[in-house]
Amino acid sequence: MKNYLWYLLASIGEIGGCFAFWAWLRLGKSIGWIIPGIIALSLFAIILTQVSLPAQMAGRAYAAYGGIYIISSLVWLWLIEGVQPSQWDWIGAGFCLIGMSIIFWGPRSS
């Protein structure tokens, strides 16, 4: 459960950081938006290292993170951008969450 919290915090950093650049480049906001964007993306990278997997399994940590990122992105779309995700968005996100759980907790041979 703790890993889900790390993934959730990482997703906030990544989405917030990327949105800062989106706001600057696509929404015409001030270039000053990149400063919090860089900070948020740096925090994202640091937070993602807190997931409890062996150090040589960074790729697995990133792959499993994808499911949380997708759900967090839909919540961002809804709460921050004011666009309600469709039922198909949520169904797709549910499949991604199942997939990330299999990647993270699936049995492994030694």
Contact map, one row per residue, 1 for C-alpha under 8 A:
11111000000000000000000000000000000000000000000000000000000000000000000000000000000000000000000000000000000000
11111100000000000000000000000000000000000000000000000000000000000000000000000000000000000000000000000000000000
11111110000000000000000000000000000000000000000001110000000000000000000000000000000000000000000000000000000000
11111111000000000000000000000000000000000000000000000000000000000001000000000000000000000000000000000000000000
11111111100000000000000000000000000000000000000000000000000000000000000000000000000000000000000000000000000000
01111111110000000000000000000000000000000000001101100000000000000000000000000000000000000000000000000000000000
00111111111000000000000000000000000000000000001100100000000000001001100000000000000000000000000000000000000000
00011111111100000000000000000000000000000000000000000000000000000001100100000000000000000000000000000000000000
00001111111110000000000000000000000000000001001000000000000000000000000000000000000000000000000000000000000000
00000111111111000000000000000000000000000011101100000000000000000000000000000000000000000000000000000000000000
00000011111111100000000000000000000000000001000000000000000000000001100110000000000000000000000000000000000000
00000001111111110000000000000000000000000001000000000000000000000000000100000000000000000000000000000000000000
00000000111111111000000000000000000000011111000000000000000000000000000000000000000000000000000000000000000000
00000000011111111100000000000000000000011001000000000000000000000000000000000000000000000000000000000000000000
00000000001111111110000000000000000000000000000000000000000000000000000010010000000000000000000000000000000000
00000000000111111111000000000000000010011000000000000000000000000000000000000000000000000000000000000000000000
00000000000011111111100000000000010111111000000000000000000000000000000000000000000000000000000000000000000000
00000000000001111111110000000000000010001000000000000000000000000000000000000000000000000000000000000000000000
00000000000000111111111000000000000010000000000000000000000000000000000000000000000000000000000000000000000000
00000000000000011111111100000000110110000000000000000000000000000000000000000000000000000000000000000000000000
00000000000000001111111110000000110010000000000000000000000000000000000000000000000000000000000000000000000000
00000000000000000111111111100000000000000000000000000000000000000000000000000000000000000000000000000000000000
00000000000000000011111111111000100000000000000000000000000000000000000000000000000000000000000000000000000000
00000000000000000001111111111110110000000000000000000000000000000000000000000000000000000000000000000000000000
00000000000000000000111111111000000000000000000000000000000000000000000000000000000000000000000000000000000000
00000000000000000000011111111000000000000000000000000000000000000000000000000000000000000000000000000000000000
00000000000000000000011111111000000000000000000000000000000000000000000000000000000000000000000000000000000000
00000000000000000000001111111100000000000000000000000000000000000000000000000000000000000000000000000000000000
00000000000000000000001111111110100000000000000000000000000000000000000000000000000000000000000000000000000000
00000000000000000000000100011111100000000000000000000000000000000000000000000000000000000000000000000000000000
00000000000000000000000100001111110000000000000000000000000000000000000000000000000000000000000000000000000000
00000000000000000000000000000111111100000000000000000000000000000000000000000000000000000000000000000000000000
00000000000000000001101100001111111110000000000000000000000000000000000000000000000000000000000000000000000000
00000000000000001001100100000011111111000000000000000000000000000000000000000000000000000000000000000000000000
00000000000000000000000000000001111111100000000000000000000000000000000000000000000000000000000000000000000000
00000000000000001001000000000001111111110000000000000000000000000000000000000000000000000000000000000000000000
00000000000000011111100000000000111111111000000000000000000000000000000000000000000000000000000000000000000000
00000000000000001000000000000000011111111100000000000000000000000000000000000000000000000000000000000000000000
00000000000000001000000000000000001111111110000000000000000000000000000000000000000000000000000000000000000000
00000000000011011000000000000000000111111111000000000000000000000000000000000000000000000000000000000000000000
00000000000011011100000000000000000011111111100000000000000000000000000000000000000000000000000000000000000000
00000000000010000000000000000000000001111111110000000000000000000000000000000000000000000000000000000000000000
00000000010010000000000000000000000000111111111000000000000000000000000000000000000000000000000000000000000000
00000000111111000000000000000000000000011111111100000000000000000000000000000000000000000000000000000000000000
00000000010000000000000000000000000000001111111110000000000000000000000000000000000000000000000000000000000000
00000000000000000000000000000000000000000111111111000000000000000000000000000000000000000000000000000000000000
00000110110000000000000000000000000000000011111111100000000000000000000000000000000000000000000000000000000000
00000110010000000000000000000000000000000001111111100000000010000000000000000000000000000000000000000000000000
00000000000000000000000000000000000000000000111111100000000000000000000000000000000000000000000000000000000000
00100100000000000000000000000000000000000000011111110000000000000000000000000000000000000000000000000000000000
00100110000000000000000000000000000000000000001111111000000010000000000000000000000000000000000000000000000000
00100000000000000000000000000000000000000000000001111100000000000000000000000000000000000000000000000000000000
00000000000000000000000000000000000000000000000000111110110010000000000000000000000000000000000000000000000000
00000000000000000000000000000000000000000000000000011111110000000000000000000000000000000000000000000000000000
00000000000000000000000000000000000000000000000000001111110000000000000000000000000000000000000000000000000000
00000000000000000000000000000000000000000000000000000111110000000000000000000000000000000000000000000000000000
00000000000000000000000000000000000000000000000000001111111110000000000000000000000000000000000000000000000000
00000000000000000000000000000000000000000000000000001111111111000000000000000000000000000000000000000000000000
00000000000000000000000000000000000000000000000000000000111111100000000000000000000000000000000000000000000000
00000000000000000000000000000000000000000000000000000000111111110000000000000000000000000000000000000011000000
00000000000000000000000000000000000000000000000100101000111111111000000000000000000000000000000000000001000000
00000000000000000000000000000000000000000000000000000000011111111100000000000000000000000000000000000000000000
00000000000000000000000000000000000000000000000000000000001111111100000000000000000000000000000000010010000000
00000000000000000000000000000000000000000000000000000000000111111111000000000000000000000000000000111011000000
00000010000000000000000000000000000000000000000000000000000011111111100000000000000000000000000000010000000000
00000000000000000000000000000000000000000000000000000000000001111111110000000000000000000000000100010000000000
00000000000000000000000000000000000000000000000000000000000000011111111000000000000000000000100111110000000000
00010011001000000000000000000000000000000000000000000000000000011111111100000000000000000000000010010000000000
00000011001000000000000000000000000000000000000000000000000000001111111110000000000000000000000000000000000000
00000000000000000000000000000000000000000000000000000000000000000111111111000000000000000000100100000000000000
00000000000000000000000000000000000000000000000000000000000000000011111111100000000000000100100010000000000000
00000001001100000000000000000000000000000000000000000000000000000001111111110000000000000000000000000000000000
00000000001000100000000000000000000000000000000000000000000000000000111111111000000000000000000000000000000000
00000000000000000000000000000000000000000000000000000000000000000000011111111100000010001100000000000000000000
00000000000000000000000000000000000000000000000000000000000000000000001111111111000000000000000000000000000000
00000000000000100000000000000000000000000000000000000000000000000000000111111111100000000000000000000000000000
00000000000000000000000000000000000000000000000000000000000000000000000011111111111110000000000000000000000000
00000000000000000000000000000000000000000000000000000000000000000000000001111111111110000000000000000000000000
00000000000000000000000000000000000000000000000000000000000000000000000000111111111000000000000000000000000000
00000000000000000000000000000000000000000000000000000000000000000000000000111111110000000000000000000000000000
00000000000000000000000000000000000000000000000000000000000000000000000000011111111000000000000000000000000000
00000000000000000000000000000000000000000000000000000000000000000000000000001111111100000000000000000000000000
00000000000000000000000000000000000000000000000000000000000000000000000000001110111110000000000000000000000000
00000000000000000000000000000000000000000000000000000000000000000000000000001100011111000000000000000000000000
00000000000000000000000000000000000000000000000000000000000000000000000001001100001111111100000000000000000000
00000000000000000000000000000000000000000000000000000000000000000000000000000000000111111100000000000000000000
00000000000000000000000000000000000000000000000000000000000000000000000000000000000011111110000000000000000000
00000000000000000000000000000000000000000000000000000000000000000000000000000000000011111111000000000000000000
00000000000000000000000000000000000000000000000000000000000000000000000001000000000011111111100000000000000000
00000000000000000000000000000000000000000000000000000000000000000000001001000000000011111111110000000000000000
00000000000000000000000000000000000000000000000000000000000000000000000000000000000000111111111000000000000000
00000000000000000000000000000000000000000000000000000000000000000000000000000000000000011111111100000000000000
00000000000000000000000000000000000000000000000000000000000000000010011000000000000000001111111110000000000000
00000000000000000000000000000000000000000000000000000000000000000000000000000000000000000111111111000000000000
00000000000000000000000000000000000000000000000000000000000000000000000000000000000000000011111111100000000000
00000000000000000000000000000000000000000000000000000000000000000110010000000000000000000001111111110000000000
00000000000000000000000000000000000000000000000000000000000000000011001000000000000000000000111111111000000000
00000000000000000000000000000000000000000000000000000000000000000010000000000000000000000000011111111100000000
00000000000000000000000000000000000000000000000000000000000000010010000000000000000000000000001111111110000000
00000000000000000000000000000000000000000000000000000000000000111111000000000000000000000000000111111111000000
00000000000000000000000000000000000000000000000000000000000000010000000000000000000000000000000011111111110000
00000000000000000000000000000000000000000000000000000000000000000000000000000000000000000000000001111111110000
00000000000000000000000000000000000000000000000000000000000100110000000000000000000000000000000000111111110000
00000000000000000000000000000000000000000000000000000000000110010000000000000000000000000000000000011111110000
00000000000000000000000000000000000000000000000000000000000000000000000000000000000000000000000000001111111000
00000000000000000000000000000000000000000000000000000000000000000000000000000000000000000000000000001111111100
00000000000000000000000000000000000000000000000000000000000000000000000000000000000000000000000000000000111110
00000000000000000000000000000000000000000000000000000000000000000000000000000000000000000000000000000000011111
00000000000000000000000000000000000000000000000000000000000000000000000000000000000000000000000000000000001111
00000000000000000000000000000000000000000000000000000000000000000000000000000000000000000000000000000000000111
